[in-house]
């Protein structure tokens, strides 16, 4: 069944998609506010706010919030990204009012009590500390910093110990007023849901929501590129190479997804076959094409022993050069397209993914892109367009990160710079 969208008088959009074969409902409120909307002083506030939403309201304690959703066997959670924050739940059919009531309460009535604030601050500081034990987390934070230095999109979503350490209840309330307004939100549900009934519940619970918050207003992201290294030793050395890529609002965003698939997206991809299958240089290697509304990043990630890093860099460099110079075969283009379309359709079999798909589309595009439209865009990508895009990517200043090689990290990074730049 097709999605249905209604807009409440206060501007809140409500989207549903019935999946009659299901006995559950996935629902949530997506807010167009995330880490890129923070000032430098506020770094980490979106994530902190997400944590504090579950720590008590004027009507419920933190324990009561947890007990109320679990009394109906449901799940309640939240997540923060660069461009949005989501508060979502999954419940059995008929229990949507319980989940909606909780989400409404935590967004409109949270008290941000000092004792809870200090306790959750310590939790987040431990979460930040845990990333320092993860080479993947270190590498990706450095990659974003290299690609978008001194910009909100280049900062860690969790914040830093210093920024998290100074945030106050007043800061949280101020960010909530500035960024959380009904026009900047989408309430979305998929599964065993009836649109008219869901809208009535939404209006009763969220109809009084108002605010001076605004959509957009963020500083434009500007890709720069550069090199970052960490001398912290790990069992494996991690290499990340990034290039400026189309934003998700650009026509070539889908072409970048197709290129990523054939270059490093699966077991038949060029990187996997050449680096792992033929040479055994690493266990896993892959590429991704990631986008924001005004910027994008094509990235390659691999991890190997420090003594194999030089050869790994040489092989990746050769494959990047080949991608820019040679048009892909129709066979590998078809495989990449099939992977991309299958991934889309498989994800949309999940009610949670459907609810998120509708919400993100309404926030980012102002309308819901159908699966048929997206698959048609994939089909329209030609082999020549993929080769041209690959060449355009390689003309940009790369963002290069090496983590885990200890004192050799800088040497490997210099080798990667020379190899990738040709």
Buried (B, 14 or more C-beta within 10 A) or exposed (E): EEBBBBBBEBBBBBBBBBBEEBEBBBBBBBBBBBBBBBEEEBBBBBBBBBBBBBBBBEBBBBEBBBEBBEEBEBEBEBBBBBBBBBBBBBBBEEBBBBBBBBBBBBBBEBBBBEEBBEEBBEEBBEBBEEBEEEBBBBBBBBBBBBBBBEBBBBBBBBBBBEBBEEBEBEBBEEBBEBBBBBBBBBBBBBBBBBBEEBBBBBBEBBBEBEBEBBBEEBEEBBBBBBBBBBEBBBEBBBBBBBBBBBBBEBEBBBBBBBBBBBBBBBEBBBBBBBBBEEEEBBEEBBBBBBBBBBBBBBBBBBBBBBEBBBEBBBBBBEBBBBBBEEBBEEEBBEBBBEBBBEBBEEBBEBBBBBBBBBBBBBBBEEEBBEBEEBBEBBEEBBBEBBBBBBEBBBEBBBBBBBBBBEEBBBBBBBBBBEBBEE
